[in-house]
């Protein structure tokens, strides 16, 4: 099973688990297709958007586990 960390790149998450895109959109990360956002780490994106990275990581990993992404 894949585990997402603060250092994981947003683009990599979207490549392996596209079902997480609505979660990013819901917290204000609306430009998921632009190269800058796809190259950010979870931690960097959370800093820019004022989001607690631990809460986002918990939800991302929960969604990925539910989707059986490998």
C-alpha positions in Angstrom: 0.0 0.0 0.0 1.1 3.5 -0.8 1.6 5.9 2.1 1.5 9.7 1.5 3.9 11.9 3.5 4.6 15.6 3.7 7.4 15.1 1.1 5.1 13.4 -1.4 4.7 15.4 -4.6 1.1 16.4 -5.4 1.4 15.3 -9.0 2.5 11.8 -7.9 -0.5 11.5 -5.6 -2.8 12.5 -8.5 -1.1 10.0 -10.8 -1.5 7.0 -8.4 -4.8 8.1 -6.8 -6.8 10.5 -9.1 -9.8 10.0 -6.8 -8.1 12.4 -4.4 -8.5 15.4 -6.7 -11.9 16.5 -5.1 -10.2 16.5 -1.7 -7.6 18.9 -3.0 -10.2 21.0 -4.7 -12.3 21.2 -1.5 -9.5 22.7 0.5 -8.7 25.4 -2.1 -6.1 23.7 -4.4 -8.0 24.6 -7.6 -5.1 24.6 -10.1 -4.2 20.9 -9.9 -3.4 20.8 -13.6 -0.8 23.6 -13.6 2.8 22.5 -13.4 3.6 24.5 -10.3 1.0 22.8 -8.2 1.8 19.3 -9.5 5.4 19.8 -8.5 4.7 20.9 -4.9 5.0 18.7 -1.9 2.0 18.1 0.3 3.8 20.3 3.0 4.5 23.1 0.5 0.9 23.1 -0.8 -0.5 23.1 2.8 1.7 26.1 3.7 0.4 28.1 0.7 -3.2 27.3 1.4 -3.1 27.5 5.2 -4.0 23.9 5.7 -2.9 21.6 8.5 -0.7 19.0 6.7 -1.4 16.3 9.3 -5.2 16.5 8.7 -4.7 16.4 4.9 -2.3 13.5 5.1 -4.8 11.6 7.3 -7.6 12.1 4.8 -5.4 11.4 1.8 -4.1 8.1 3.2 -7.7 7.1 4.2 -9.0 7.7 0.7 -6.1 5.9 -0.9 -6.4 2.9 1.5 -10.2 2.7 0.7 -9.4 2.7 -3.0 -6.8 -0.1 -2.8 -4.2 1.9 -4.7 -0.9 0.1 -5.0 
